Amino acid sequence: MDSRLFAKFKSCLDAWAKENEKGEHCLSRQILGKPSSDLQDILDKLKQLLDTMVEEYTTIVNQLGLVENLRNDESKADTPKEVILLKSCVDMYDQEYMIKECIQNIVSGDGFATQQHLANSAALWKSESYLDEQIQQEIKKL
């Protein structure tokens, strides 16, 4: 498959990593119980990146004429490995975004009580536990 098909999708992975670092830095400066417009801005950018990944995935699926294959699980054998990788990637980034959204809501809320909670939230943000490094590396090679 032509690597140009995946260029925008791959750029989203790099941009996500940069925004994630900004989020880590923002959480390290977070004041308990005070909403952070910086963290909200980062979360908004992450959502835009996720939306772009979904759009790129959908465009690729449509260009390759695979819509019917993906609707029917029996046809997965006919689906190119690259498309399956992109779908897995979109799914894992969607899960990661939801976690980051929860973190932002927790650390900005009035009920957020201790510095330990903040430290744990920052560690969870940084760990990106839903992201599979191997899948990301395979996509970057496309």
N, C-alpha and C positions, 0 to 999 in steps of 0.2 A: 504494500500500500504506500501511496505517496506520503512522505513525511510532512509535507506542507499541510495536509489535512489536520495534523495534530499540533501544529505550532501554537495556535492561540490557547489550546487546552493546556499545553505544557507551560506556557507563560503564566497561566493562572496558578500553577503549582509553585512557581518561584515567587510570585507576588504574595501568595498565601503565607509562605515562609517568612517573608519580610514583615507582613502585617502581624504575624504571630509573635515575632520578636518585639515589635512595638507594644503589643498587648502585655507581654512579659514585663517590659520596662514600666508600662503604665501601672500594672498591678503592684510592682515594687514600690511605687509612690502613692498608692491608694490610701486614702484616709477612711477609716472605718465609718460605715453608715452614710457616707457622702457620695451622691451620684457623681460619676465621672463622665463628663462629656467626651473626653479623649477616648475612654474605653468604648463608649457608645459609637463613636466615629469609626473606631477600628472594627467593631462588630458589624457596622453597616458596610464597610469595605469588604469584610469577609463574606457577607451575604451576597454582595455584588459579584464577587469572584465565584462563589458557588453557583449563582444563577448563570454566569457566563459558562461555567463548565457544563451545566445541564444543557444550555443552548447549543454549545459546541458538540456535545455528545449526540443530541437530537439531530443536528444538522448532518453529522457524519452518518448516522443510521439512515436518515432519509436519502442522502446522496448515494449510499451503497444499496438502497432498496431493501433494507433488512427489517422494516417495520413488522411485516407479517412473521418473519422468523422469530423475532423477539416476543411477539404475542403468544406464540405457540412453543411451549417448553420443549416439545419433541424435536424442534428444529435447531436446538442449540448447537448440535454437531455441525450445522451449516454456517454458524455464526463465526466470523473471523476472531482469532484470539485477541486482536487489538481492540475490537469492540467490547468484548467481554472484560478486558482490562479497564477500559474507560468506564464501563458501567460499575464495576467494583470500586473504582476510584471515586466516582460520583457518590456512591452509597456511603463510603467511609467518610468522605468530607462532609456529607450531610449529617451524619452522626456526630462528627467532631464539632460542627457548627452548633448543633443543639446543645452540646455540653458547654461550649463557650458562652452561649446565650444564657444558660442557667447560671454560670459563674458570674457573668455580668450582673444578672438580676440579684444574686445573693450578696455580692460585695457592695452593691449600691443601695441595698435596702436598709431600712431603719433597724430591723431586727438582727443585723449582723453584729455579733457581740465581741469576739475576741481576735487578737492578733494571730492566734494559732489558726483560726478559721481562714483568715486572709492568707496566711502562709500555705495552708493546704490547698486553697483555691488557686493560688499562683503556681504551685507545683503541678496541679492537675492541668491547668492551662498549658504549661510548658511541656508536659509529657506527651500530649497529643496521642493518647492511648488508642484511639480508633484508627489512626493512620498507619498503614502497613508500608514500611520503607521499601520492601521488595517490589510491591506493585508500583510505587512511585518511580523507582529506578527503571523498571521495565518500560514504563510510559515515557520516561525521559530519553530512552534509547530509540523510540519510534521515529 
